[in-house]
Each structure stands twice: as structure tokens, then as C-alpha cells.
Amino acid sequence: MPDPSLLDPALKALLDSMAESGAAPVESLSVQEAREFNEMFTALGGEAEDVSAVEDLKIEGVPCRLYRPLGSSPEQPSELLPVLVWFHGGGWVLGTLDSTDLTARSLANRSQHLVVVVDYRLAPESQFPAAVEDCWSVTSWLAHGGAESLGGDAAQVSVGGDSAGGNLAAVVSILSRDAALALRRQILVYPVTDVANESASYVENGTGHLLTTDTMRWFIQNYTSPDQRSDWRASPLLAENLSGVAPAYVL
């Protein structure tokens, strides 16, 4: 188990509180119970900051939510804004537009981008590659000119996501390269890049820090079948060619 003294005090206090409450590990819950717990957990994130506008819409049939940063106006756009397409985390099983709201607002204001959050289909109801297909459909539509109808610059589309969302952003970046569709950048926040193999961290950091090895295995089993896990669209690290993709910022 990792050394708990290395944790941020606020995070350590949260983990200690969860341990004392007897909260069940995610992998012991039903999918619905896990989703309810995730929504409750994300509700602890604090107050939402103001943005210029929030709009629910569908892009290529996929539910999305658009955030306009403070200082921009959909009625009187002074210029087209760059676009960030954001894919939420949650192990391809958890996460909603609402659970991503605080993050999206912050991203919009601090980057001065239009932020489009994609409510991609979740596993196990819709397994791999459903999430990939949804994320690619939205990104492709925006970058092929659709962004301009929203006040965005189709020539300045970036993708990003956290955890499983980082996985999807990396996959969409490869798909974009193969389609000769130029993305501005990819922002990968602790991305999952290989679901076919377990790295040393699955042993070294596999217990005690909320996201455990057993929880990761539960997510992966819900998302993919064993014979799909070496497909680069599930494990982008295993793609034969990683050259020519959008510049990546990996956190």
C-alpha cells in the first residue's frame, strides 16, 4: 500500500472519512448503486461558477452540453471561439453531464473556449466501442464545420478528458489523424491508455487510494470483453503508429 503520509491532507481526511463510514468498494455495488454513489460524491465539489451560457443540445444524435465562457455572447459573438470537446471520466460506466458541470465551467472560463461535454453511452448497457463512436461523431461534426453554428472555430478544436475520458480523447486523436482531420491539441488527464495489460502501479498503488486495482478491473470488465482489450480503440497505447497525432498535454 502507498505511504498515506504523502497524500494531500484534505484528500487523506476524505479517504479516512470514507473508510470510517464503511463505504462499500465500487466493485461490490450494482452498476446503478455505483452511479448513485458517484453522483453523491461529485456533489461534494462545491459551488458552480458562473459562465456566460449553458445549453443542452444533441450533436449527431449524441446528448451534449455546451458552456460559453464569461465575456462571450451567443447573440453577439465578436469572434469565433476555440472549442474544447470534453469526455468525462468514470471508468466508461459512471459519469453524467451533471457530474461534469463544475469541471466544464472552470475549463470554459479559464481557457476561454467553448466547452462541449459529450454524454457518451455508458457500459455495460452499451459496451465498447459505443463510447468511442459517440465521442468521434461529435468531434468530427464540430471539426468539419459544425462548430461555427455554435460560435466556435472549427479550425481550433481540441479534445480532452480525465481517466476513461482521457482514454477516449487519445483514441479520438488517433481517429482524427487517420481521417486527416487536424485537431489543435489533446489534453489527457491521468488517462487510461492500456486496458489489456496491468502496469506495476496496479501492484504498487492498487489499494488504499479510492481507485483500486479491483475497481479498475471492474470498470474494464464492464466496458470490454477480453478479446477486445488489445484493440487500440480500447488501448490507444497499443496503436501501431502514434506519430502525427495532435500535440498532447498529459497530466
PLY file of the C-alpha trace (Angstrom):
ply
format ascii 1.0
element vertex 251
property float x
property float y
property float z
element edge 250
property int vertex1
property int vertex2
end_header
0.00 0.00 0.00
1.29 3.53 -0.77
2.52 5.70 2.09
-0.56 7.67 3.30
1.70 10.41 4.68
2.37 11.50 1.10
-1.27 12.37 0.49
-2.63 15.89 0.48
-4.16 16.43 3.97
-7.61 17.24 2.57
-7.62 14.10 0.44
-6.38 11.98 3.33
-9.17 13.32 5.53
-11.73 12.42 2.86
-10.37 8.89 2.45
-10.25 8.40 6.22
-13.85 9.58 6.49
-14.96 7.16 3.79
-13.13 4.29 5.48
-14.74 5.11 8.83
-18.20 5.27 7.23
-17.83 1.72 5.99
-18.50 2.74 2.38
-18.54 -0.33 0.17
-15.99 -0.55 -2.65
-17.40 0.30 -6.05
-16.85 -3.19 -7.44
-19.12 -4.67 -4.76
-22.04 -2.48 -5.85
-24.51 -2.89 -8.64
-23.98 -0.55 -11.59
-26.95 1.57 -10.51
-25.68 1.78 -6.93
-22.23 2.77 -8.17
-23.75 5.53 -10.30
-25.77 6.86 -7.39
-22.66 6.88 -5.20
-20.69 8.70 -7.89
-23.33 11.41 -8.20
-23.37 11.84 -4.41
-19.58 12.01 -4.31
-19.31 14.62 -7.08
-21.96 16.74 -5.34
-19.31 17.49 -2.71
-17.32 19.53 -5.23
-18.54 22.96 -4.16
-20.46 25.79 -5.80
-20.65 26.16 -9.57
-19.01 29.26 -11.00
-20.90 31.47 -13.41
-20.44 31.16 -17.16
-21.98 33.17 -19.97
-24.43 30.45 -21.01
-25.13 26.73 -20.73
-27.06 24.90 -23.43
-28.14 21.28 -23.76
-28.15 20.03 -27.33
-27.69 16.95 -29.46
-24.85 16.57 -31.95
-25.20 13.71 -34.40
-27.81 12.29 -32.04
-25.48 12.35 -29.03
-26.56 14.39 -25.97
-24.08 17.16 -25.18
-23.85 20.27 -23.04
-22.28 23.49 -24.30
-20.62 26.01 -21.98
-19.84 29.55 -23.10
-17.16 31.34 -21.07
-17.76 34.60 -19.28
-17.25 37.51 -21.64
-18.72 35.77 -24.68
-22.22 36.18 -26.04
-24.12 33.76 -28.29
-26.24 36.67 -29.57
-23.34 38.97 -30.47
-20.21 36.89 -30.97
-17.26 39.17 -31.63
-15.20 36.27 -32.92
-15.37 32.52 -33.15
-14.03 30.87 -30.02
-11.77 27.82 -29.93
-13.57 24.64 -28.92
-12.70 22.03 -26.30
-14.59 18.74 -26.58
-14.53 17.13 -23.14
-15.06 13.46 -22.32
-15.78 12.78 -18.65
-14.18 10.08 -16.55
-15.91 7.30 -14.65
-14.47 4.07 -15.99
-16.78 4.14 -19.05
-19.53 3.13 -16.58
-20.12 6.21 -14.42
-20.48 9.93 -15.05
-23.08 12.29 -16.47
-23.36 15.81 -17.81
-24.33 16.95 -14.32
-21.36 15.29 -12.61
-19.05 17.10 -15.04
-20.64 20.51 -14.58
-18.12 22.07 -12.18
-15.17 20.95 -14.28
-16.73 22.19 -17.51
-17.49 25.64 -16.12
-13.96 26.04 -14.84
-12.46 24.86 -18.14
-14.61 27.26 -20.16
-13.72 30.34 -18.11
-10.04 29.62 -17.65
-9.36 28.58 -21.23
-11.82 30.99 -22.91
-13.00 28.07 -25.04
-16.44 26.85 -25.88
-16.58 23.59 -23.93
-18.71 20.78 -25.31
-19.21 17.92 -22.84
-20.22 14.66 -24.50
-22.74 12.43 -22.74
-21.46 9.29 -24.45
-23.16 5.92 -23.99
-22.07 4.05 -20.88
-21.20 0.43 -20.25
-22.39 -2.18 -19.51
-25.59 -1.22 -21.33
-23.52 -0.03 -24.30
-20.12 -1.68 -24.36
-17.02 -0.91 -26.41
-16.85 0.68 -28.95
-20.08 2.63 -28.32
-18.38 5.38 -26.30
-15.68 5.76 -28.95
-18.29 6.07 -31.69
-20.20 8.79 -29.83
-17.09 10.82 -29.00
-15.80 10.56 -32.55
-19.16 11.54 -34.07
-19.34 14.73 -32.01
-15.70 15.70 -32.58
-15.86 15.01 -36.31
-19.02 17.09 -36.73
-17.56 20.04 -34.85
-14.23 19.97 -36.68
-15.88 19.58 -40.08
-17.58 22.95 -39.67
-20.39 22.31 -37.22
-18.63 24.31 -34.51
-19.31 27.54 -36.40
-23.06 27.17 -35.92
-22.36 27.28 -32.18
-20.00 30.25 -32.30
-16.89 28.07 -32.34
-13.89 27.92 -34.66
-13.87 24.59 -36.50
-10.15 25.04 -37.20
-9.39 25.22 -33.47
-10.97 22.10 -31.99
-9.21 20.31 -29.13
-10.21 17.19 -27.23
-9.66 16.28 -23.62
-10.80 14.13 -20.76
-9.94 12.65 -17.42
-9.27 8.96 -16.70
-11.56 6.99 -19.02
-12.29 10.30 -20.73
-8.56 10.71 -21.34
-8.61 7.28 -22.94
-11.38 8.40 -25.28
-9.59 11.66 -26.09
-6.42 9.76 -27.05
-8.44 7.40 -29.25
-10.28 10.28 -30.94
-6.94 11.96 -31.62
-5.72 8.87 -33.49
-9.00 8.61 -35.40
-8.68 12.28 -36.34
-5.17 11.76 -37.69
-6.34 8.80 -39.75
-9.20 10.89 -41.15
-6.82 13.79 -41.97
-8.78 15.95 -39.53
-6.46 18.34 -37.71
-7.07 18.81 -34.00
-5.38 21.62 -32.13
-4.37 19.56 -29.09
-5.33 16.66 -26.83
-5.50 17.13 -23.06
-5.13 13.81 -21.25
-5.72 13.97 -17.50
-4.44 10.75 -15.86
-5.60 8.82 -18.94
-6.17 5.07 -19.09
-4.12 4.06 -22.13
-3.89 0.26 -21.84
-6.71 -2.00 -20.63
-5.04 -5.18 -21.90
-2.09 -5.12 -19.50
-1.55 -4.19 -15.87
1.42 -1.95 -15.10
3.49 -2.03 -11.92
1.27 0.65 -10.39
-1.59 -1.86 -10.23
0.51 -3.56 -7.52
2.35 -0.59 -6.02
-0.68 1.72 -5.81
-3.50 -0.80 -6.05
-5.08 -0.32 -2.63
-5.96 2.41 -0.20
-6.42 5.39 -2.54
-10.08 5.14 -3.58
-9.36 3.92 -7.12
-8.05 0.40 -6.56
-6.86 -2.40 -8.79
-10.10 -4.30 -8.16
-12.16 -1.24 -9.11
-10.17 -0.77 -12.33
-10.73 -4.42 -13.23
-14.45 -3.97 -12.61
-14.57 -0.97 -14.94
-12.62 -2.74 -17.67
-14.76 -5.88 -17.43
-17.92 -3.82 -17.79
-16.53 -1.91 -20.78
-14.84 -4.62 -22.82
-14.68 -8.34 -23.40
-11.24 -9.97 -23.07
-10.78 -10.29 -26.83
-11.37 -6.54 -27.33
-8.79 -5.20 -24.91
-5.84 -5.22 -27.30
-7.82 -3.20 -29.86
-6.11 0.19 -29.98
-9.51 1.89 -29.74
-9.71 0.43 -26.22
-5.96 0.63 -25.52
-4.54 3.55 -27.53
-1.05 2.89 -26.17
-1.06 -0.28 -28.29
-1.71 1.52 -31.59
0.93 0.58 -34.17
1.61 4.21 -35.05
1.34 7.11 -32.63
3.02 9.69 -34.86
1.21 12.62 -36.40
-1.46 12.98 -33.74
-2.38 16.29 -32.12
0.13 17.62 -29.57
-0.66 16.12 -26.18
-0.63 17.63 -22.72
-0.60 14.75 -20.23
-1.33 15.45 -16.58
0 1
1 2
2 3
3 4
4 5
5 6
6 7
7 8
8 9
9 10
10 11
11 12
12 13
13 14
14 15
15 16
16 17
17 18
18 19
19 20
20 21
21 22
22 23
23 24
24 25
25 26
26 27
27 28
28 29
29 30
30 31
31 32
32 33
33 34
34 35
35 36
36 37
37 38
38 39
39 40
40 41
41 42
42 43
43 44
44 45
45 46
46 47
47 48
48 49
49 50
50 51
51 52
52 53
53 54
54 55
55 56
56 57
57 58
58 59
59 60
60 61
61 62
62 63
63 64
64 65
65 66
66 67
67 68
68 69
69 70
70 71
71 72
72 73
73 74
74 75
75 76
76 77
77 78
78 79
79 80
80 81
81 82
82 83
83 84
84 85
85 86
86 87
87 88
88 89
89 90
90 91
91 92
92 93
93 94
94 95
95 96
96 97
97 98
98 99
99 100
100 101
101 102
102 103
103 104
104 105
105 106
106 107
107 108
108 109
109 110
110 111
111 112
112 113
113 114
114 115
115 116
116 117
117 118
118 119
119 120
120 121
121 122
122 123
123 124
124 125
125 126
126 127
127 128
128 129
129 130
130 131
131 132
132 133
133 134
134 135
135 136
136 137
137 138
138 139
139 140
140 141
141 142
142 143
143 144
144 145
145 146
146 147
147 148
148 149
149 150
150 151
151 152
152 153
153 154
154 155
155 156
156 157
157 158
158 159
159 160
160 161
161 162
162 163
163 164
164 165
165 166
166 167
167 168
168 169
169 170
170 171
171 172
172 173
173 174
174 175
175 176
176 177
177 178
178 179
179 180
180 181
181 182
182 183
183 184
184 185
185 186
186 187
187 188
188 189
189 190
190 191
191 192
192 193
193 194
194 195
195 196
196 197
197 198
198 199
199 200
200 201
201 202
202 203
203 204
204 205
205 206
206 207
207 208
208 209
209 210
210 211
211 212
212 213
213 214
214 215
215 216
216 217
217 218
218 219
219 220
220 221
221 222
222 223
223 224
224 225
225 226
226 227
227 228
228 229
229 230
230 231
231 232
232 233
233 234
234 235
235 236
236 237
237 238
238 239
239 240
240 241
241 242
242 243
243 244
244 245
245 246
246 247
247 248
248 249
249 250
